[in-house]
């Protein structure tokens, strides 16, 4: 799979720009369901066409946006600028990228225009997607949208920057509303258009017997019939089709729309349950503009969509002036990535007994003959423990979609019965409410089918944990039994101690200890944190990683007592913005002894994040005031006076061992030779069972 870890797509919006300064337009994708921007580089295949290579290194350079994203060059410098939704209308960022480094400068928020009564903010309904392009061909970008006040007529905001020259604070953004409406048409409901209305009359347009409609319009402007006039390709919030509305007038404020086709394209027309949107970009590298269509929704309301196949690609098999959009696939980009639909929930265990980690991925659900039901997807590792290669072997592990009407499946692996085998815990939504079960691993007696749903047992909790609340398991109190952590709807983290009697037991019990583990209490701005409880830095002590619903990431070291505030170690900015509503699992997938992260996204995909320990998490405040490694800096030798016996390692600042460990004795001086290492900063790490890990920075000069 070319882009296995690209994270999935649900309701994608497409635009192109140059990301890496190679003169080839690259692809920027914004997903409306999780506010996530994904970036893809254009590479060339054997036939000269485009292959899209996922390139997450550019994503962190983009501002956080919501509702919609459009790239269009407003200042004429050859670089596309960024327009997006804002609470008061539209916000604009200027593209300041140079030499393959992407950067943006916020220039206006909100965008203003000259209206009927002077300057006012150019407000759009947040559910709408406008068209932002040089419509009249005068060299600056215009804006076309539906009137937010009524929603039934279109409005043309002409950019007069070329005509009026620097009459606004930001050159290139001088907009004026032209007329009461635009195009001499109005719409009311699905395929219900009225042509021939007058947009020249004074005052606001009044449509006889017009019905006020719920706002939700997606516009794209393109000359679909090759007559030189740009037409509208239109999607409406309550309709399942794209309509083509044809312009028989000029590309200006005098545009005149006179007829429409309810099915676009005419052959294999776009159909979604509701609210389709169109995007016109050359995505196969043949120089011709193609058509992409996706749902313009913010969630899967009513469970209508199959989000694992929600991006329609129509190749232009015509010409630049006479396009012929021919259906190719319903999973553009999605076919090259793991995409289980929505709310991917990964978990890892050796399912086939071959010594490496396999993967289960839960999902919110998919529509089928028996309704919208969730499934567990099984991926077997056909590679190695250090270089995994995951192969899809089952899209309904345990057959849950056939036996139960479950949604929002989330798997977890943890040894609950004490037999040294990972059991399977499943959280889900059922028709009768929340469901929490554990399936014992019977691998000691059945190597082929160690898990059966018939053997599932109920887990009763002292708190009501909903399926929207992520779980994590780990031995918080160091008694040898896995405890449960719950990421609460209110942003808090609860700690439930495992009170199961010793030995193997078919009954698992938990007791609430605190609703604010590590001091992480009520925080309504960071609801539903996903949790990872793992030793992220191989210091022998687990840390707690939280990723909140809005995408805020924090890493904590726990205090001696669970209810005491923990130490916030890092915000892991290297992760970038993971998207909204992620679910996370930790597992060593590279064989270096450090747990990596697999992030399941709301868009149904996965993002693999390797643990490189660029900011070692083990740098606690030392309890010994006397330095135990000196001189510092040094040009070769370091004298060690160990505060306790143990194993001494030399690490690079990215957390990798550069000198093999050697045993040292408490307060017994020894000398360390760093002569074979290049100059730089190194970490000396002293570890021993039952002793605190000690770390000292050493600067090696050359």
C-alpha positions in Angstrom: 0.0 0.0 0.0 1.5 3.3 -1.1 0.2 5.5 1.7 -0.9 3.0 4.3 -0.6 5.4 7.2 -2.1 8.5 5.6 -5.0 8.5 8.0 -8.1 7.9 6.0 -10.6 10.3 4.4 -14.3 11.0 5.1 -15.5 14.3 3.6 -12.4 15.5 1.7 -11.9 18.9 0.1 -9.2 19.1 -2.6 -6.8 21.9 -3.7 -3.4 22.0 -5.3 -0.3 24.1 -4.7 3.4 23.7 -4.8 4.8 22.2 -1.6 8.3 21.2 -2.4 9.4 23.7 -5.0 9.7 21.2 -7.9 7.3 23.1 -10.2 4.8 20.2 -9.9 1.4 21.0 -8.3 1.0 18.9 -5.1 -2.2 18.0 -3.4 -3.7 19.5 -0.2 -6.7 17.7 1.3 -8.9 19.0 4.0 -11.3 16.7 5.8 -14.4 18.5 7.1 -15.2 15.8 9.6 -12.0 16.1 11.7 -10.5 19.5 10.5 -7.4 17.6 9.4 -5.2 18.8 6.5 -3.2 16.1 4.7 -0.5 16.8 2.1 0.6 14.6 -0.8 3.5 15.2 -3.2 3.1 14.6 -6.9 5.5 12.0 -8.2 5.6 10.5 -11.7 4.7 7.0 -12.6 6.0 4.9 -15.5 3.5 6.4 -18.0 4.2 10.0 -17.0 1.1 10.4 -14.9 0.8 11.4 -11.3 1.2 9.3 -8.2 0.3 10.9 -4.9 2.9 10.2 -2.1 1.7 11.0 1.4 4.0 13.8 2.8 3.0 14.6 6.4 6.1 16.8 6.9 4.2 19.7 5.4 1.0 19.5 7.4 2.3 21.2 10.5 3.0 24.3 8.4 -0.6 24.9 7.7 -2.9 26.9 10.1 -5.8 25.2 11.8 -8.9 25.7 9.8 -12.5 24.6 9.9 -15.5 24.0 7.6 -13.7 24.6 4.3 -10.4 25.4 2.7 -9.7 27.0 -0.7 -6.3 27.8 -2.2 -6.3 30.8 -4.6 -3.6 33.4 -5.4 -5.1 36.7 -4.4 -1.9 38.8 -4.6 -0.6 37.6 -8.0 2.8 36.4 -6.8 2.3 33.0 -8.3 1.8 31.3 -4.9 -1.7 30.2 -3.9 -3.0 31.8 -0.8 -5.4 30.2 1.7 -9.0 31.1 2.4 -11.1 29.4 5.0 -14.1 29.8 7.2 -14.1 32.1 10.2 -16.7 32.9 12.8 -17.4 36.2 11.1 -17.1 35.0 7.6 -13.8 34.4 5.9 -10.2 34.5 7.0 -7.2 34.7 4.6 -3.6 33.7 4.9 -0.9 34.9 2.5 1.4 32.2 1.1 5.0 33.2 2.2 6.6 29.8 1.2 10.2 29.8 -0.2 12.5 27.1 -1.4 10.2 24.2 -0.4 9.5 25.5 3.1 5.8 26.1 3.4 4.7 29.1 5.5 1.7 31.3 5.9 1.0 34.8 7.2 -2.5 35.8 8.5 -3.6 38.9 6.7 -7.3 39.4 7.4 -9.8 37.9 9.8 -12.5 38.6 8.9 -12.5 39.6 5.2 -14.4 42.8 4.4 -16.3 43.9 1.3 -18.2 47.0 0.1 -21.8 46.2 0.7 -25.1 48.1 0.4 -24.2 50.3 3.4 -20.4 50.6 3.2 -17.7 48.3 4.4 -18.9 45.1 6.3 -17.6 41.6 6.9 -18.2 39.2 4.1 -20.2 36.7 6.0 -21.0 33.2 4.7 -22.9 30.4 6.3 -20.4 27.9 7.9 -22.1 25.0 6.1 -21.6 26.6 2.7 -18.5 26.2 0.4 -18.0 29.3 -1.8 -16.2 29.6 -5.1 -13.1 31.7 -5.0 -11.4 32.2 -8.4 -10.7 34.8 -11.0 -14.2 34.6 -12.5 -14.1 37.7 -14.7 -10.5 37.1 -16.0 -9.1 40.5 -14.8 -6.2 39.0 -12.8 -7.7 39.0 -9.3 -9.8 36.5 -7.4 -13.6 37.0 -7.0 -15.9 35.3 -4.6 -19.3 33.7 -5.5 -21.5 32.3 -2.7 -25.2 32.0 -1.8 -26.7 34.9 0.2 -26.6 34.0 3.8 -29.7 36.0 4.6 -32.0 34.0 2.4 -29.9 31.2 1.0 -31.8 30.9 -2.3 -30.0 33.4 -4.5 -26.3 33.6 -5.4 -24.1 36.7 -4.8 -21.1 37.9 -6.7 -18.4 39.7 -4.8 -16.2 41.2 -7.5 -12.6 41.9 -6.7 -11.8 45.4 -7.8 -8.2 45.5 -6.8 -7.1 45.9 -10.5 -9.6 48.7 -11.1 -9.2 50.7 -7.8 -5.6 50.0 -6.9 -4.8 49.8 -3.2 -8.1 51.1 -1.7 -8.0 48.5 1.0 -5.6 47.6 3.8 -4.5 44.4 2.1 -3.8 44.9 -1.7 -5.6 42.2 -3.7 -8.6 41.9 -1.4 -10.8 44.7 -2.5 -14.3 43.2 -2.8 -17.6 44.8 -3.8 -21.0 43.1 -3.8 -22.4 43.5 -7.3 -26.2 43.7 -7.2 -28.9 42.1 -5.1 -28.4 38.7 -6.6 -26.3 37.2 -9.4 -27.0 35.0 -12.4 -30.8 35.7 -12.7 -31.8 32.4 -11.0 -32.8 31.1 -7.6 -33.1 27.7 -6.1 -35.5 26.4 -3.5 -35.1 22.6 -3.0 -33.6 19.6 -4.8 -33.5 20.3 -8.5 -36.0 23.1 -8.0 -34.5 26.1 -9.9 -36.3 29.2 -11.2 -34.6 31.0 -14.1 -35.3 34.5 -15.5 -35.6 36.4 -12.2 -34.3 40.0 -12.3 -31.1 40.7 -10.3 -31.2 44.4 -11.5 -34.2 45.6 -9.5 -33.6 47.9 -6.6 -33.6 46.6 -3.1 -33.3 43.0 -2.0 -34.7 40.3 -4.2 -38.1 39.0 -3.2 -39.2 35.7 -4.6 -43.0 35.1 -4.7 -44.0 32.2 -2.4 -40.3 31.4 -1.8 -39.8 28.9 0.9 -37.0 29.6 3.4 -34.5 26.8 3.2 -31.9 25.4 5.5 -28.5 26.8 4.5 -26.1 24.4 2.9 -24.7 25.0 -0.6 -21.5 23.8 -2.2 -20.4 25.7 -5.3 -17.8 25.0 -8.0 -17.3 27.1 -11.1 -16.2 25.4 -14.3 -17.0 25.5 -18.0 -18.5 22.1 -18.2 -19.9 22.4 -21.7 -17.1 24.1 -23.4 -18.9 27.3 -24.6 -16.5 29.7 -22.9 -18.9 30.6 -20.0 -18.2 29.2 -16.6 -21.0 27.2 -15.2 -22.0 26.2 -11.7 -21.7 22.7 -10.4 -23.9 22.7 -7.3 -24.6 20.5 -4.3 -27.3 21.2 -1.7 -27.4 20.0 1.9 -30.7 18.1 1.5 -30.1 16.6 -2.0 -28.2 13.5 -3.2 -27.1 14.8 -6.6 -24.8 17.4 -8.2 -26.6 19.7 -10.6 -25.0 21.5 -13.5 -26.4 25.0 -13.9 -25.5 26.5 -17.3 -24.4 30.1 -18.0 -25.3 31.6 -21.3 -24.0 35.0 -20.5 -20.5 36.5 -19.8 -18.1 35.6 -17.0 -19.0 38.8 -15.1 -21.6 40.3 -12.9 -23.9 40.0 -16.0 -23.8 36.2 -16.0 -27.1 34.6 -16.9 -28.0 31.1 -16.0 -30.9 29.6 -18.0 -31.1 25.8 -17.6 -29.7 22.9 -15.5 -29.1 19.2 -15.6 -30.1 17.3 -12.4 -27.5 14.6 -13.1 -23.9 15.5 -13.4 -22.0 14.0 -15.1 -24.6 12.7 -17.4 -23.1 9.2 -17.4 -22.6 7.6 -13.9 -23.7 10.8 -12.2 -22.5 11.7 -8.7 -24.8 10.4 -6.0 -24.3 10.6 -2.2 -27.0 10.2 0.5 -26.9 14.0 1.0 -24.8 17.1 0.2 -22.3 16.3 -2.5 -19.6 18.8 -3.5 -17.4 19.0 -6.6 -13.7 19.9 -7.0 -11.9 20.4 -10.3 -8.2 19.6 -10.4 -5.8 17.7 -12.6 -5.2 14.7 -10.4 -3.7 12.2 -12.9 -1.0 14.4 -14.4 -2.3 14.5 -18.0 -2.7 18.2 -18.1 -6.5 18.0 -18.1 -8.8 19.1 -15.3 -10.6 16.1 -13.7 -13.6 16.0 -11.4 -13.6 14.8 -7.7 -16.8 14.6 -5.7 -17.2 14.0 -2.0 -19.9 14.6 0.7 -19.7 18.0 2.2 -20.7 16.9 5.7 -19.2 17.3 9.2 -20.4 14.0 10.5 -22.1 10.7 9.5 -25.5 11.9 10.7 -28.1 9.1 10.3 -25.3 6.6 9.5 -25.9 7.2 5.8 -22.4 7.1 4.5 -19.8 4.5 3.8 -16.8 6.6 4.6 -14.3 4.1 3.5 -15.3 4.8 -0.2 -16.4 8.4 -0.2 -14.1 10.1 -2.8 -15.3 9.8 -6.4 -12.8 10.3 -9.2 -14.0 11.1 -12.8 -11.1 11.3 -15.3 -11.4 13.9 -18.1 -11.2 11.9 -21.3 -12.2 14.8 -23.4 -10.2 18.0 -24.0 -9.4 21.2 -22.0 -12.3 23.0 -23.8 -14.7 20.1 -24.1 -14.3 18.0 -21.0 -15.8 14.5 -20.7 -15.8 13.3 -17.1 -15.7 9.5 -17.0 -16.1 7.6 -13.7 -13.0 5.7 -12.5 -13.4 4.9 -8.8 -15.2 5.8 -5.5 -12.1 5.6 -3.3 -9.6 8.0 -4.8 -6.5 8.1 -2.5 -8.4 5.9 0.0 -7.5 2.8 -2.1 -3.9 3.4 -1.3 -4.3 3.7 2.5 -5.8 1.8 5.4 -9.3 3.2 5.7 -11.9 1.3 7.7 -14.6 4.0 7.4 -14.6 6.2 10.5 -13.3 6.2 14.1 -10.4 3.7 13.6 -9.3 2.1 16.9 -6.1 0.1 16.7 -4.8 -2.6 19.1 -1.8 -4.9 18.9 -1.1 -8.5 19.9 0.5 -11.7 18.5 -2.7 -13.2 17.1 -1.1 -16.0 15.1 1.6 -17.1 17.5 4.5 -16.3 15.1 6.3 -14.0 17.5 5.5 -10.6 16.1 2.6 -8.2 16.7 -0.5 -8.3 14.6 -3.2 -5.6 14.5 -6.9 -5.3 15.1 -8.7 -2.1 14.0 -12.2 -1.3 15.3 -14.5 1.1 13.5 -17.6 3.1 14.1 -19.5 1.0 11.5 -20.3 0.5 7.9 -23.7 0.3 6.1 -24.7 -3.1 5.0 -27.7 -5.4 4.3 -28.3 -5.7 8.0 -27.9 -1.9 8.7 -25.1 0.1 10.0 -22.8 -2.2 12.1 -19.3 -2.1 13.3 -16.6 -4.7 12.5 -13.1 -5.6 13.7 -10.6 -5.6 10.9 -7.7 -8.0 11.4 -4.2 -7.4 9.9 -1.6 -10.1 10.2 2.0 -9.1 10.4 3.7 -10.9 7.4 7.0 -9.1 8.0 9.1 -9.2 11.2 8.9 -7.7 14.7 11.3 -4.9 13.7 10.0 -4.4 10.1 6.3 -5.2 10.2 4.2 -5.6 7.1 0.5 -5.8 7.8 -1.8 -7.8 5.5 -5.6 -7.6 5.8 -6.9 -11.1 6.5 -10.4 -10.5 7.9 -12.8 -7.6 7.8 -15.2 -9.0 10.4 -13.0 -10.7 13.1 -15.2 -12.7 15.5 -18.2 -12.1 13.2 -19.5 -9.4 15.4 -21.5 -7.7 12.6 -23.5 -10.9 12.0 -24.4 -11.6 15.6 -24.8 -8.2 17.3 -26.0 -4.7 16.3 -22.9 -3.0 17.6 -21.3 0.3 16.6 -18.2 2.2 17.8 -16.1 -1.0 18.4 -12.8 -0.4 20.2 -10.5 -3.3 21.0 -7.8 -3.4 23.7 -5.4 -6.2 24.5 -4.4 -6.9 28.1 -3.9 -10.0 30.3 -6.8 -9.9 32.7 -6.9 -13.5 33.9 -3.2 -13.8 34.7 -2.3 -16.6 32.3 0.4 -14.6 30.6 -1.7 -14.3 27.4 -3.3 -11.1 26.2 -7.0 -11.1 26.4 -9.3 -9.0 24.2 -11.4 -6.2 25.7 -14.1 -4.7 23.6 -16.0 -1.5 24.2 -19.0 -0.7 21.9 -22.4 0.8 21.6 -25.3 -1.7 21.6 -29.0 -1.2 21.1 -29.5 -1.5 24.8 -26.7 0.9 25.8 -23.0 0.7 26.5 -21.2 -2.6 26.2 -17.9 -3.6 27.8 -16.8 -7.2 27.5 -13.6 -9.2 27.7 -12.8 -12.3 25.7 -10.3 -14.6 27.4 -7.4 -15.8 25.3 -7.7 -19.6 25.0 -4.4 -19.9 23.2 -3.1 -22.5 25.7 -5.8 -24.9 24.5 -6.7 -23.6 21.0 -3.9 -22.1 19.0 -6.0 -21.7 15.9 -9.0 -19.8 17.3 -7.9 -18.4 20.7 -10.8 -15.9 20.8 -14.5 -16.6 20.5 -17.3 -14.1 21.1 -19.3 -16.8 22.8 -16.8 -16.8 25.6 -17.1 -13.0 26.2 -17.7 -11.9 29.8 -19.1 -8.7 31.1 -17.0 -6.2 32.9 -18.9 -4.3 35.5 -17.5 -0.9 36.4 -18.1 1.3 39.4 -18.4 4.2 37.0 -20.4 4.6 33.8 -17.8 4.5 31.0 -19.5 5.3 27.7 -18.1 4.0 24.3 -17.0 7.6 23.6 -14.6 7.4 26.5 -11.3 5.7 25.6 -9.7 3.1 27.9 -6.1 2.2 28.7 -4.7 -0.6 30.8 -1.5 -0.7 32.9 -0.2 -1.5 36.3 -0.6 1.8 38.0 0.0 0.6 41.6 2.7 -1.9 40.7 0.9 -4.9 42.2 1.3 -7.0 39.1 -2.3 -6.6 37.9 -3.4 -4.4 35.0 -5.6 -1.5 36.2 -8.0 0.5 34.0 -7.8 4.2 33.0 -10.8 6.0 31.5 -10.5 9.2 29.4 -13.7 11.0 30.5 -16.2 13.0 28.6 -15.4 15.9 30.8 -11.7 15.8 30.0 -10.7 14.0 33.2 -8.8 10.7 33.6 -10.2 8.2 36.0 -8.1 5.4 37.6 -9.8 2.1 38.4 -7.7 -0.3 40.4 -7.8 -4.0 39.5 -9.2 -5.7 42.6 -9.5 -9.2 41.0 -8.3 -11.9 43.4 -4.9 -13.3 42.8 -4.3 -16.1 40.3 -6.3 -16.8 37.2 -9.9 -15.7 37.7 -12.9 -15.6 35.3 -14.3 -12.6 37.1 -12.5 -9.3 36.7 -13.3 -6.4 39.1 -12.2 -2.8 39.3 -12.6 -0.2 42.0 -12.6 3.5 41.4 -9.6 5.2 43.1 -9.7 8.7 41.6 -11.4 10.7 38.8 -8.4 12.8 38.3 -5.3 10.6 37.8 -2.1 12.7 37.8 -4.3 15.7 38.6 -6.0 15.6 35.2 -9.5 16.7 36.2 -12.4 18.5 34.7 -11.4 20.2 31.4 -14.3 20.8 29.1 -12.0 22.3 26.4 -10.2 18.9 26.2 -12.9 16.3 26.3 -12.6 12.6 25.7 -8.8 12.2 25.8 -7.4 9.1 24.1 -4.9 7.4 26.5 -1.7 5.5 26.3 -0.1 4.1 29.5 3.4 2.9 28.6 7.1 3.3 29.3 7.8 5.7 26.5 11.5 6.2 27.3 12.6 2.8 28.5 13.4 4.1 32.0 11.4 1.4 33.7 8.5 3.7 34.6 5.3 4.1 32.6 4.2 7.5 31.4 0.7 8.7 30.6 0.0 10.1 27.1 -3.3 12.0 26.5 -4.7 13.2 23.2 -7.9 15.2 23.7 -10.8 15.4 21.4 -9.7 18.7 19.9 -6.2 17.2 19.3 -4.2 18.6 22.3 -1.3 16.2 23.2 0.3 16.0 26.6 2.7 13.5 28.2 2.8 13.1 32.0 5.0 11.3 34.6 2.8 10.0 37.4 3.3 11.1 41.0 3.9 8.6 43.8 0.2 8.8 44.6 -2.3 8.6 41.8 -4.4 11.5 42.9 -1.5 13.8 43.1 -0.6 16.1 40.2 1.7 14.5 37.7 4.6 16.2 35.9 3.8 17.4 32.4 6.8 16.4 30.5 6.0 17.3 26.9 3.3 18.4 24.5 5.0 16.3 21.7 4.7 19.1 19.1 6.4 16.8 16.6 3.2 14.9 16.2 1.6 17.9 14.6 -2.2 18.2 14.7 -3.4 14.6 14.9 -7.0 15.6 14.0 -10.2 15.5 16.1 -11.3 12.5 18.0 -8.3 10.2 17.6 -7.7 6.8 19.3 -4.2 5.7 20.1 -2.3 2.4 20.7 1.3 1.9 21.7 3.5 -0.9 20.6 7.2 -1.4 19.7 6.9 -1.8 15.9 10.5 -1.1 15.1 12.4 -3.4 17.5 14.2 -0.7 19.3 12.6 -1.3 22.7 10.6 1.9 22.6 6.8 1.9 22.1 5.7 3.6 19.0 2.3 5.2 18.5 -0.4 4.1 16.1 -3.1 6.8 15.9 -6.5 5.8 14.7 -8.3 8.8 13.2 -11.9 9.9 13.0 -11.5 9.6 9.2 -11.1 5.8 9.6 -7.4 5.6 8.9 -4.1 5.1 10.8 -1.1 7.3 11.4 2.2 5.6 12.4 4.4 7.7 14.7 7.8 6.3 15.5 9.2 6.9 18.9 12.6 8.6 18.3 12.9 10.2 21.7 14.1 13.5 20.3 13.2 15.0 23.7 14.2 12.3 26.1 11.5 12.0 28.7 13.9 10.7 31.4 15.4 14.0 32.2 14.1 14.4 35.8 15.5 16.7 38.3 18.5 14.9 39.9 18.3 14.1 43.7 22.1 14.1 43.9 23.6 17.6 44.1 27.1 16.4 43.5 27.8 15.7 39.8 28.4 12.1 39.2 29.8 12.5 35.7 32.8 14.9 35.1 34.5 16.8 33.7 31.8 18.4 31.7 32.4 19.5 28.9 35.1 17.0 28.0 37.2 16.2 25.0 37.3 12.4 25.5 37.2 10.9 29.0 34.4 11.2 31.6 34.9 10.1 35.2 31.8 8.4 36.7 31.0 8.3 40.4 27.8 6.2 40.3 25.1 7.2 42.9 24.0 3.5 42.8 25.0 0.3 41.2 23.5 -0.6 37.8 24.0 -0.5 34.1 25.4 2.6 32.4 24.4 3.5 28.8 25.5 6.3 26.6 22.7 7.7 24.4 22.4 10.2 21.6 19.9 13.0 22.1 17.4 11.1 19.9 17.4 8.3 22.5 19.5 5.7 20.7 22.3 3.8 22.5 25.7 4.7 21.0 27.8 2.8 23.5 26.9 -0.6 25.0 26.0 -0.7 28.6 28.6 -1.5 31.3 28.0 -2.5 34.9 29.1 0.0 37.5 29.3 -0.2 41.3 27.9 2.4 43.8 30.4 5.1 44.6 33.2 3.2 42.8 34.9 5.6 40.4 35.4 4.5 36.8 36.3 6.2 33.6 34.3 6.3 30.4 36.1 6.7 27.0 34.0 8.7 24.5 36.9 9.0 22.0 35.2 7.2 19.2 32.1 9.4 19.2 31.7 12.6 17.2 31.4 15.9 19.1 28.0 16.8 20.5 25.7 16.3 23.4 25.2 12.9 24.9 23.1 11.4 27.7 24.6 9.1 30.4 21.8 6.9 31.7 22.2 4.8 34.8 19.5 2.2 35.4 18.9 -0.6 38.0 15.9 -2.5 39.3 14.3 -0.8 42.2 16.5 2.3 41.8 15.6 5.7 40.2 16.9 6.2 36.8 19.7 8.8 36.7 20.6 10.8 33.6 23.4 13.3 33.1 24.0 15.4 30.0 27.6 15.5 28.8 29.0 17.8 26.1 31.8 16.2 24.1 34.0 18.8 22.4 36.3 18.3 19.5 
